Amino acid sequence: MFFKDLHIKDIADIPVLSLAYIGDAVYDLYVREHLLAKGCFKPTDLHKMAVVYVNAKGQKQSLMKIMDILTEKELNCVQRGRNAKPRSKPKNADAADYSYATALEALVGYLYINKEYERLDYLLGIMLDI
């Protein structure tokens, strides 16, 4: 079953860390597609370039680029993500950067599950300077 078949009555019923879980995958896929579209095809180069975007510090910077244009619902989702208490501690990241990364992933997951694909594409385009 895919989300297109899933009928969610209230997105607020989904735990924020679950939104971040799906958002992490969507963000990672978007970054990989972006790099391929730029003409990067060697797996080692793809990985090196993707790591710039898909890490706590990079995700925090991406989120900061769009904070001023987020809707009230999106800001609420970001706040829920920042306030989430993950069970594991970040290994290679500052705790503050990690909470912002979780916030970004929760936002991406929220937009994806809510089927707001145009908005998601628009915001990710800004984040990745497309």
C-alpha positions as CSV (number, residue, x, y, z in Angstrom):
1,M,0.0,0.0,0.0
2,F,1.3,3.5,-0.8
3,F,0.3,6.8,0.6
4,K,-1.9,7.6,-2.4
5,D,-4.1,4.7,-1.1
6,L,-3.9,5.7,2.5
7,H,-6.7,7.8,3.9
8,I,-5.4,9.8,6.8
9,K,-8.0,11.8,8.7
10,D,-5.7,14.0,10.6
11,I,-2.0,14.4,9.9
12,A,-1.5,15.4,13.5
13,D,-2.2,11.8,14.5
14,I,1.0,10.7,12.9
15,P,3.9,10.9,15.4
16,V,6.4,13.5,14.3
17,L,9.3,11.1,14.3
18,S,7.4,8.9,11.9
19,L,7.0,12.0,9.6
20,A,10.7,12.6,9.9
21,Y,11.4,8.9,9.1
22,I,9.5,9.2,5.8
23,G,10.8,12.7,5.2
24,D,14.4,11.5,5.5
25,A,13.8,9.0,2.7
26,V,12.0,11.5,0.5
27,Y,14.7,14.2,1.0
28,D,17.5,11.8,0.3
29,L,15.8,10.6,-2.9
30,Y,15.2,14.2,-4.0
31,V,18.9,15.1,-3.4
32,R,20.0,12.0,-5.4
33,E,17.7,12.9,-8.3
34,H,19.0,16.5,-8.2
35,L,22.6,15.3,-8.5
36,L,21.9,13.0,-11.3
37,A,20.1,15.8,-13.2
38,K,23.2,17.9,-12.7
39,G,25.2,15.3,-14.6
40,C,26.9,13.5,-11.8
41,F,26.9,9.8,-12.5
42,K,29.9,8.2,-10.7
43,P,28.7,6.6,-7.5
44,T,31.6,7.8,-5.4
45,D,31.1,11.4,-6.6
46,L,27.3,11.1,-6.0
47,H,27.9,10.0,-2.4
48,K,30.4,12.8,-1.7
49,M,28.1,15.4,-3.1
50,A,25.0,14.0,-1.4
51,V,26.6,14.0,2.0
52,V,26.9,17.8,1.7
53,Y,23.1,18.0,1.7
54,V,22.1,15.0,3.7
55,N,23.6,15.6,7.0
56,A,22.4,17.5,10.1
57,K,24.4,20.7,9.4
58,G,23.4,20.8,5.7
59,Q,19.7,20.1,6.5
60,K,19.7,22.9,9.1
61,Q,21.1,25.3,6.5
62,S,18.5,24.1,4.0
63,L,15.7,24.7,6.5
64,M,16.9,28.2,7.3
65,K,16.6,29.1,3.6
66,I,12.8,28.5,3.7
67,M,11.7,29.5,7.2
68,D,10.4,32.9,6.1
69,I,8.1,31.5,3.5
70,L,6.5,28.6,5.4
71,T,2.8,28.5,6.2
72,E,1.5,28.4,9.7
73,K,0.8,24.6,9.4
74,E,4.3,24.1,8.0
75,L,5.9,26.1,10.8
76,N,3.9,24.1,13.3
77,C,5.3,20.9,11.8
78,V,8.8,22.3,12.0
79,Q,8.3,23.2,15.6
80,R,7.0,19.7,16.4
81,G,10.1,18.2,14.7
82,R,12.5,20.4,16.6
83,N,10.9,19.5,19.9
84,A,10.9,15.8,19.2
85,K,12.9,13.7,21.5
86,P,14.7,11.0,19.5
87,R,15.8,7.9,21.5
88,S,19.2,7.9,20.0
89,K,21.9,10.6,20.3
90,P,23.5,12.0,17.2
91,K,26.9,10.5,16.5
92,N,28.4,13.0,14.1
93,A,26.3,16.1,14.7
94,D,25.7,18.9,17.1
95,A,22.4,18.3,19.1
96,A,21.0,21.6,17.9
97,D,21.8,20.8,14.2
98,Y,20.3,17.4,14.7
99,S,17.0,18.8,16.0
100,Y,16.8,21.2,13.0
101,A,17.5,18.2,10.7
102,T,14.7,16.3,12.3
103,A,12.4,19.4,11.9
104,L,13.3,19.5,8.1
105,E,12.6,15.8,7.7
106,A,9.3,16.1,9.5
107,L,8.3,18.9,7.2
108,V,9.2,17.0,4.1
109,G,7.4,13.9,5.5
110,Y,4.3,16.1,6.3
111,L,4.2,17.6,2.8
112,Y,4.7,14.2,1.2
113,I,2.1,12.3,3.2
114,N,-0.3,15.2,2.7
115,K,0.3,14.9,-1.1
116,E,1.4,18.5,-1.4
117,Y,3.9,17.6,-4.1
118,E,4.1,20.9,-5.8
119,R,4.8,22.7,-2.6
120,L,7.4,20.1,-1.7
121,D,9.1,20.5,-5.0
122,Y,9.1,24.3,-4.7
123,L,10.6,24.3,-1.2
124,L,13.2,21.6,-2.0
125,G,14.1,23.6,-5.1
126,I,14.9,26.6,-2.9
127,M,16.8,24.5,-0.4
128,L,19.0,22.9,-3.1
129,D,19.4,26.2,-5.0
130,I,17.8,24.9,-8.2
